[in-house]
């Protein structure tokens, strides 16, 4: 089974990890994890776009871009940050990317079609629909013919409920959930928008915070089911009780029983 942590729990785990590891360490680990997964899912990609938003999710994108650039990929960075409001970690990562020569476009137009795009626009702190340039870039990522790798969760998705924050939400082929697995990746439209979900705990393997929920896997379900022998019959498999059916709403219960 997999432990799931909502936004509040994930923030507490992140704060505890930063207090132990120090500044910038988690973001550097996150960016390296994103870059490694990008190479694994698209090893022959030559051109990669990284779309970075104004917060720490964008900082993860800068770190990933730095590594991919150093590994010989042609990286184009689209940054939608506000210099006056950019978090210190994200600013430090942007400077690291600049120092190795990653081209950074300040949210403007960019030509061509990449082989892979990394969505680092919005993270778990997003509370409203992507607007203005953020919304435009969400729509542009969805219009590209190449696969999208989302950092932590697809931009525009509620990390707790799996609901879209507005009309625009990135539809990713892959999502790398960082530090914790978020419930929204496995419910609502999150199941469609997240694509194939990957996980990296960033070296924080045992968070001292209770999980919000638990996701069962095929192994747990298979182990929980009783072993059936071929010579058995329906009387050997136990009983099922169906509870449900408010007045006028008994159809589903009858169909299940039949």
N, C-alpha and C positions, 0 to 999 in steps of 0.2 A: 504494500500500500504506500501511497505517496502523501505526505503532509502538505496541506495547502494553507497559505497565510494571506489574510486580507491586507489591505493597504496599511492600516494602523499597526498590525503586527509586523509587517515587513519593515516599516519605518523604525520600529523599536529594535529589530534585529540589526538593521543597518547602523543605527546609532551605537549599539553595543560593539559591533565589529570595528567601527571607525575609532572608538575610544581605545580599543586594544591595538589595532594595526597602525593607527596614525593617519594623517591626511593623505589623500590622493591614492592610497594603496588599493582600495576597492575599485575605484574607477579604472586604474591601470590594469587590474586583473580582469575587469569586465571588458575593456576594449580588446585585450589580448584574446579573451575567450570568443568574442564576436569575430575577430579577424581569423582565428583558427577555424571556426565553423564555416565562415565564408569560403575559405580555401577548400574545406572538405566537401561542401555541397556544390561548389562551382570551381573546381581545380583548374579548368581551362579558360576561365574568364580573363579577358585582357583588360576590359574597361569596367570600372566599378564606380558607381555614384554613391556617396554617403550624404544623406539629408539629415542635418543636425538642427534640433530645435533649440529653444532659449535656455533650457535647464540642464540638469545633470545627465539626462538621457542623451542630449547632444554631446556632452563631454565624453560619454562612452563611445559615441560615433567618431569624435576626433581621435581618440586613442586607437580605435580600430583602423581608421584611415592612415594613421602614422605607420602602423605595422604593415598594412597592405602595400603602401607606397615603398617601404623599405624592402619588401619582398618582391619588388619588380612589377607590381600591378600599376596600371594607369588609373589613378584615383582622382576623381573630381569631387570636391567637398562643397555642398550647398549649406550655408550657415544662416539661420534666421535669428541669431542671438541679438539681444539689446546690450551693448557694452556697459550701460549703466546698471543693468540688473543681472548680468551674468554671474552665476555662482562662482566662488573662488576655485573650486575643483575643476569646473568646466573651462574656466579661463586658462588655468594652468595646462590643461590637456590641449586646448586650442593652440597655445604657444608652443607646445611640444610638436604638434603637427606642422605648424608654420616653420619651425626650426629645421625640419628635415625636407622642406620644400613641397609640402602638399598644397596644391592650388585650392584656394578658398574663395568661393563666389558668395557674395553677401546677399543671397536670396534672389538674385537676378536670373535672367534667362541663361540657359545653357543648352548648347546644341548637341546633336548626336543621340544615339541610343546605346546605353550600357549593356553589358552582359549580365550584370547583377546590380541590384540596388539595395542599400541598407537603410532601413527606416529607423532613424534615431531622433524623430521629431518630438514626440511626447511620451512621457513615462507614466508611472503610477500616480503621480501627483495631479494629473489632469482632471479637472472637474467640470469642464464645459466643452462644447463642440469646438473643433478646430475652426478658427476664423481667419479672415484676411489671407496673408501669405501662407499660413499654416494649412488652412483649408485648401488653398490652391495646390500646394505641394502634395497633400493627401490625394487629391484627385489626379494629379499628374503621375504619381507613383502607380496608382491603379490603372492608368491608361498605358503604361509602358508594357511592352511585350515580354520583358525579362522577368525572372523571379525576384521577389522581394523578401529580404531577411529582416524581420522586425526585432529590434533590441528591447528585450524585457516583455513588451506586449505591443500589438499593433496600435499605432497612433489613432486616437479617437475611440478607443474601447475602454469601458469601465472595468477596472481590474478586479473589482469585487463581484459585480453582478453579471458580467458578460454582455451587458447591453451597450449599444452604440451611444456615444454621448451626443450625437447629432445625426445628420443625414450622411456625413462623410466619415468613413473609417477605413484604414488601410487594410487591404485584403492581401495577406502575406502568404507566401509558399512555405516559409519556415519562421518560427519564432524561438528565440533563445531567451528563456526566462532566467533571470540572474538573481542569485542569492536565495530566493524563495520561489516556489511555484504559486501562481496566483489563481484563485478560484475562477475568475472571469475567463480564463483561457479554456475552460472545460464546460461552460454553460452558456446559454443564450446564443447570440451571434458570434461569440468568441470562438466557438468550435469551427465555424466557417472561416472567420477572419484570420485565425492564428496559423492555419495550415498545420504542418508537422511541428510539434512542440518539443524543444530540446531544453535541457536544464544544466546549469553550472552553479554550484553552491559557492563559488569563489573562495574555496578554502575554509568556509564557515560551516563545518559539517554537522555541528550539534548546537543549534540556536536554543538559548534558554528561554524560549517563549512558547506557550501552548499553541498548537495548530488550530486554525479556524475550522478546518474541515479535513476530511481524509478521502483520497481518491483510490478506490479499489482497482486492482489490475486483473488481467485475465487469470494469472496464477492463483490469486486469492480466491476468485470465484470458483475456479476449478477444484481447488483444495477443499473449499467449503461444501461442495456438492458431494452427496454420498456416492460411493462406488457402486455401479450397477453391473450386475451379472446378466449375461445374455438370456439365461433361462428364467429370469424373474418375470413377474407380471405386474400390472398396475396396483394390485393389492400389496405388493412388497415395497412400494416406494413412498409410503406415508400418506398423510392427508393434507389437503389445502383448504384453508378457510378464506373466503372472500368477504370482506367487510366493505360496504359502500352502497350507494344507491339512494340518494334523497328522493323525496316524492317526485315522480315524473322523470327521474334520472337513473332508472335501474338498468337501462340497456347495456352499458358497459360491463356491469357485474354479471348479468346473464350471459353475455357473449364470452367473458372470461371463463365462467363456469363450464359452459358447453365445450 
